[in-house]
């Protein structure tokens, strides 16, 4: 029998599993959303920075063209007012030299590559220089990375955003957005080179999502909803189980009452047939005597004839009563039945009663034992034996009440043994235990065990009672195995 605490533990485990699965699903959805938002912001930052560095290439290319047209005028000196990120612009005319050897090397590289080239990179301070070789004038831009992208165009607030954005080249790094990286948690990463061959910087973004950023309210709400759903489902199942159990108990009670009435009617018919037969025989003899000479009075003869008719009528009434409520004949319609299934069915019906009385039931459900029996009659026998055990255990202290059920096959017989650790059966009551109307319990009718023995005998089996050491009662039901040779 399934223990109530084990059943409750099963529901709790189901709630935990559903809550965990829902929490994981909600957390994954939230993390996916956060990752998509992070990736979108990182790509926007990369596009903004790429647009800006491409503008530097365009500025240098424009200056080179202007320098070819007018090498005297210096329009580049007005660039800082238009582009705050360009701190200064240097030029080298033909025949002059750069004051910095790095600019000379960058100009040589620019001529060979036919594009701008980096002269000096100081990413920790957010500075680098970009040189464009041209004739008759070459130009150098001194660029400030911190002013490259205005904050109004940035996808998020650099001071409060949890994502960190930096520009890297080799081992150097310039942090554009410091972010707020949480320890542990989940890591998001993004790396992509700027869209300018002359400025091969990587835009690197990362973010860590901490445990405190998970949607705990949603996950707790999911757990509460699952708890309510499982609680409601459990309540509905318990109500349905209780209703089905009540219907089965009602059916068993009706069958038991009919069988008890059949047992009672059989006893009544047996007891009444003898005096009725004697009345019939005596009245018939009296009638024959009255018919002899000398004849008796006509009134006496008529009275005896009426007595005979009434006696026959009484016998017919008793016979009709017996035929109307007689037990079904179980001997001619046995079918293969698994003993363990009959026990499980009876235990299912009595589960609330066992829990209420605090009785622990040990059921050894080993390999199935199939016997030839009437299913209803077998179920009633098992039910009666368990009810008797429960009633006997009422005299024992709570917490010590035990019922043991064992099913075995011995030869051509299947055996069902029901034992309890109750007060046992008095020695003087043991021989009369299966007599009709004999009961060791105050107020008992004494028909349950008698009926069970009759039903067992009608199925070709037997029901025996004994003592279960050190104290208690043991009832053994024996039935022929299905398929066994008689």
N, C-alpha and C positions, 0 to 999 in steps of 0.2 A: 504494500500500500504506500502511496506517495505521501511522505510526511508534509504537513502544511508549511513548515519552515523551509523545506527543500523547494516546494512549489514557489514560495515567496522569493527565495533566493534566485530561482530561475527567472522570475519576472524582473528582479533587480538587475540581474546580469543582462537581460534583454534591454532594459532601460539604459544601462551603462554603454552597451554596444551601440544602440541607436543614437544616444547622446554623443558618443565619441565620433561616430560616423558623420553625424550632422555637423558637429563642431569642426571636424576636419574639412568638410565640404565648404562650410561658411568661411573658414580661415583661408582655404585655398582660393576661393572666389575673391576675398578681400586682397590677398597677396597678388593675385593676377591683376586686379584693378590697380593696385599700387604700382606694380611693375610696368603696366601699360602707361600710367601717368608719368612715371620716372623716365621711361624710354622716350615718350613724346617730348618732355622737357629737355632731355639730353640732345635730341635731334634738333630741336629749335635752337638751343645754345650753339650747337655745331654749325648750323646754317648761318646764324648771325655772325659768328666769328669768321666763317669762311667768306661771307660777303665783305667783311671789313678788310681782311688781308688781301682779297682780290682787288679791292679798291687801291691798296698800296701799290700793287703791280701796275694798275692803270695810271695812277698818279706819276710813277716813275717813267712809264712809257710816254706819257704826255709831256713831261718835262724834257725828255730826250728829244722829242720832236721840236719843242719850242726852242731848245738850245741850238738846234741846227739852223733855225730861222733867225734867231737874234741872240748871239752869245754875249751881248753887252747887258741887255735888260735882264733882271733877276726876278721873274714873277714868283719863284718858289718861296720867296720870303713871306708871302701872304698866305701860305698854306696852313700855318699854325692857327690862324684865326678861323679857318674853315674846318680844319680837322684837328681838334684838341689833342688827339692821340699822337699826332706828329709833333714832337717836341722841337725839332730843328731840321733844317735841310742844308746839307753841305754840297758844294760843287767843286769839280776839278776840271779846269780848262786844259786844252792841249798844251803840252810842254811843262805843265806844273806837276806836282806830285802830292799824294795824300800825306797828311802828317802822321797817320797811323798805318803801320805795315799791314794790319788786318784788312784795312780798306783796299790797299793795293792788291792783296791776294784775292779779295772778293771781286774786284773789278776784272782781274785776269780771268777768274772763273766765270764771271758774267759774260765776258766776250766769247769764251769758248761755248757756253751753253746758250748764248743769245737770249738770255732772260736775266732778271734780277737774281742776286745771290746774297746770302747772309754774310755780313762782315764780322759781327760780334754778337754773341747771344749771352745775356745775363738774365735768365728766367727767374732766379730767386728774387731779383729786384724788379722784375716786370719790364725789362728793357732789352731791346735788340736793335741792330742797325742793318739796313738793307741797301745794297749798292746796285746801280744800273749803269753799265758801261755804254758809252755812246760817244760820237764825234760831232762837234768839237768839244762837248761838255759832258762829263759823267756826274751822276748825282748820288747822294747818300741820304737816306732818311733815318732819323733817330726816333724810334717808335716806343710809345708807352702803352703796355698791354692793359694797364688798369683802366685807361680811358678809351679802350678800343670799342667797347659796347656800352652805350648809356644804360643806366639802370632802368629807365622807363621802357626800354625795349626788351629787357631780360624776362624770360618766362616765369620766374618766381622771385620772391624777395631774397636777395643773397644773404641777408642777415638772419632770416628765420627758416629758410628752406632746409629740410633734413638731408638733401642731396649735396654731395661735394663735387665740384667741378674744377678741373685743373688743366693747364696746358703743359705738356711734357715734350722734352726732346732729350733723348739719352737719359742721363742721370739728373738733368735739371728739370725743375718744376716751378710753375707759377700758379698759385691757387686763385682762381677767379671767384669761386664761391666756397666758403669754408664748410658749410653744411653742419649737421649735428648727427654724427655717426654714433648710433647706439651700440653698446657692447653686445656681442652674441647676436642671436636672431638669424634673419635671412639676409643674404647679400645680393644686391643688384649691381651689375656692372655694364659700362658702355665705353668703347674706345674706337675712335675714328680719326683719320688724318684730315687736316684742313684742305680745302679745295684749292691749294696753291702750291705748285712745284717749288717756287722760290722760298717758301716758308713752310718746311716740312715738320710742322708741329702736330702732335696728337692731342685731341680733345678727350680727356679721360673723366668720366663721371661714375660715381658709385654711391650707393645708399645701403644702409642696414636698417631693416625693420625689426624693432625690438618686440618682446612679448607684450609690452604694455600697449602697443599699437594694434593688436588684434581686436576684432569686434567682439569683446567679451559679453556685452549686453545681448547681442544677437545670439551668441552661442548659449548663454544662460536661458534666454527666451526659448530657444529650440529645445533645450533640455526640459524646461517646464512644460512645453507643449507635448513632448514625447511622454513625460510623466503622466500628464492628464489623459492623453490618448490610451496609454497602456493601462492606467488605472481604470478608465471607463471600460476598456475592453475586458480587463480582468473581472470587473464587476458584472458586466453582461454575461461573460462566460460562467461565472459563479452562479448567477441567477438561472441561466439556462441549464447548468449542471444540476442545480438544486431542483429545478422543475422536473427535469428528466429523472432524477433520483426519486423524487416524490411520486412520479407516475409509476416507476418500477416498483417502489414499495407498495403503492396502492394495488398494483396488479398482483404482486406476491401475496398481499393481504387478502385479496379477493379469492385467489386460488387456495390460500391456506384456510380461509373460512369455509369455502366449498368442500375442501377435503375433510375439514373437521366435521362439517355437517354430515358428510358421507360416512365418516367413522362413527359419528353419533347415531345416524340412521341405521347403520348396519348393526350396531349394538342393540338399538331399540327393537329392530325387526327380529333379531335373534331372541331377545327376551320376551317379546309379545307373541311370537309364533307358537311357543309351547303352551301357554295358557289358552290361547285362542283355539289351538288344535284340540286341547282337552275339552273346552266348552263345546266345540263342534261335535266331538265324539260322544260326549255325555248326552247332549241334546238329541243326537240321532238315536242313541240307545234308548233314551226315555221315550222317544216317539214310537220306536218299534214296540216297546213294552206297553205303551198306551194303546197300540193297535191290536194287542192280543186280547183274548177273552178272559175275564169279562172286560168289556170295553170301559174306558174312562170317559169322563165328561168331555163333551165337545170343546168346551172352553179351554180345558187344560191342553187338549191336543192343539188347538189354535195358538195358545201361548208358547208351547214348545216349538211349533213351526216358525213363529215370529222370532224366537230366540236363535234358531238356526240361521235364519236369513240375516239377522243383525251380526251374528258372529262371522258369517261369510263376508258381509259388507265391511266389517272392521279389518279382516284379513286383506281384502282387496285394497282398502285405503292405505294400509301399511305398505303393501307391495308397491302401489303406485308412488308413495313417498320415497321409498328406497330407490326405485328406478329413476325418479326425477333428480335426486341429488346425489346419486351414487358417484364415486370417484371414477375418473376415466381409467380404463384398463391400460396400464403402462407396460404390461408384459409383452404386448404384441406389437409395439411400435418403437422399439429401441433403435437408436441411431448413433453413429460414432460422435462422441463429444470429448473435447479436451478438458481434462479435470482442471488444469491451471486456468483456463478461460472462465469456467464456472466460479472458481475461487475469486478471480479478479473482478468478475461482475458483482459478486456478493460483497466484496470488500469496497468496491466503488459505492454501492448503495449505503454501506454502513460507515463510510469514512467520516461524515460529520459526527456520528454517534461515538466512534472511537476517539475522535479528537476531544469531544465534550467530556468524556469520561477519563481522558488521560491514559488510554490503553495503547501500549506499543505492540504492534503486530509484526511478527517475523514470518515471512513467507518464503519458503525455499522453492523458487520457480525454476527447477532444473529442466532436463529434457522433457518435452511434452509427453503426457500419458493420455492416450485416447481409450475411452471405455465405451461400451454399449449402454446407453441410458436415454431416458426421456429428458430433454434439456430443462423443461420447466420443473419437473419433479426433482432433478438433481440440484437445480438452483435453490429450490425450496429447502431441501435437506441441508445444504451448506449454510443457507441463511438461518435456519433453525439452530444449527450447531453453534454458529457464531453468536447469535442472540443469547443462547443459554450461557455461553462463556462470558459474555459481557455482563449478564445479570449476576453470575457467580462472583465476578471480580468486584462487584459493588462493596463486598465485605472487606476488601483488601485496601490498605493505605494508598493514597494517590502517589504516583511516581514509582510504584512497584508492580503495577498491573501489566501482565504480559500474556500474549496469545501467540502460540507457535503453530504454524500450518506446514505440513510436510506432505508431498505427493510423490509416491514411488510406484514402481511396477515390480511385482513379485510373481514369477511364473506366468500364469494366464489371468492374473487378477491385478487390477489397479487399486491402490490404496490411498485414501485421503485421511490423514490423522490431524485432528484439531485438539491441541492441548492448552491448558491454562494453568496459572499458578494460584488459583483460588483456594477456597477451603477444602475442596475435594468432595467426594461422595461418601456418605455414611455407609458403613459395611452392611447394615440391615436394609438399606434402601437400594443397594446395587442390584439384587435379584429382581426387584419389582420396578426398575427404572422405566421399562418400556410398556408397562401396563397402562391401559387407558384410564384417565382420571386420577392417576397417581402422580403427585408432585412433591418435591422436597422444598419448594418455595411457597411461602405463605401467599395465598391468593391466586396461585397458579392453577390452570385448568387441568394440566396433566395430559394434554393431547399432542403437544409438539413432538416429543420424542417418540410417542406411540405412532403418530402419523408418519414420522421420518422412517421408522423401522418398517412400517407397512409399505411405504413407497420404495424403499431399498429392496425389500423382498420381491415386490412386484416387478422390479427390473432385473431380477436374477442375482441380486447382491445381498449384503447383510450389513447391519449396523451394530457395533459392539461398544460397550463402555467399560472403562477401567480407571485406575488411579495413576496419576502422573507424579512420580517421586521428584522432590521430597514431599510436595503437597500439590494438590490440584487434581483436575479431571482430564481424562483422555478419551476421545471418541474416535473410533476407526470405522470408516465407510469403505466397504469392499465391493467392487463392481467388476464384471467380466471385461477383459480387454477387448477392444475392437479387433476383429480378425483372428482372435485366439480360438483354438480348437476346444469345443466344450468337453 
